[in-house]
Amino acid sequence: MFEPRVALASLSGESDADWARAGSDHAGAAFLGGVALDEATRDAAREMVARDRTEFLPRDPLAFVGRELDALSDAPVHPGVNVRSATLDPVSAVAGVCADRDAIVEINAHCRQAEMCDVGCGESLLRDTDRLCEYVAVASDAGADVSVKVRTEVSGVDLAETARAIEAAGADVIHVDAMDTESAVADVAAAAPGLFVVANNGVRGPESVREYLRYGADAVSIGRPSTEPRIRRRVRRAVDAWFADGGGDPRRASNRD
């Protein structure tokens, strides 16, 4: 999916092409966004901005995504775009933009902000597997590689079951914010061996990298410290060392490319 096996996770309102390029010295992928695509999510984003959250609110979200991806056309990093939408059509449209530029479209089933959950995005989408699979299917049908960003510790959600469902719907990647349940990565990796598993949360250096990769993750992602070269360098070195030493799970080796 990408090399090196380090991704930069989207930071709402901050993760643009300049951010991705700055972090490309130690990362193989960078997820821009999140980007609110339709009126419901854009209204929610405006409410969040009003209470001092940072959000991307371009006049034309699809044009914005295209411009940001075009700005990375010569960058040594595989781009992705984390998106939120309360309706399906904009997901299909943005997936087409991503497909044209060999970028990953990442469906946000992760955000826990009340405004987004109230319109059916983020954790609300994670709790509705059938609807989440519809999002995955329309994005996949548009020709893009599809990632789903999820989090652990959401009441009523079995991430292993979710992983199996989204894999069947056409997802390629599951991006797991492990919160305080790092071992959940192992359940996801075992449940859906065809998904490329990216583990997130607390990734800072060798100890956290080895823990997630031992649990079966194919890659790790760096969240808030993605702007810190020292952290990126430590994570990259730890990931490279792990795979150089043959630390990957041979049962999943064929699913890593």
RAVENDA-V600889 format. One line per field, one symbol per residue. ss: DSSP state (~ for helix, > for strand, _ for the rest). phi: phi as a letter, one per 20 degrees, with the letter a starting at -180 (. if undefined). A space follows every 10 residues. Layout:
ss->???
phi->???
This chain:
ss->_____>>>__ ____>_~~~~ ~~~_____>> >>>>>>__~~ ~~~~~~~~~~ _____>____ ~~~~~~~~~~ _______>>> >>>>____~~ ~~~~~~~~~~ ___>>>>>__ ___~~~~~__ __~~~~__~~ ~~~~~~~~~~ ~___>>>>>> >_______~~ ~~~~~~~~~_ __>>>>>___ ___~~~~~~~ ~____>>>>> _____~~~~~ ~~~~____>> >>_~~~~_~~ ~~~~~~~~~~ ~~~~_____~ ~~~~~__
phi->.bcfecddef dgmcedffff ffeffccebb efofceddff ffffffffff dnedbecffc ffffffffff fdfdeebeec ceccbecegf ffffffffff dldeedeedc gdfgffffen dlgffffdff fgffffffff ffnefddcec cemegnddff ffffffffeo fdccddefld cgffffffff fcfeeeeddc omfcagffff fffffofebc cdegffedgf fgfffgfffg ffffemffff fdgfeed
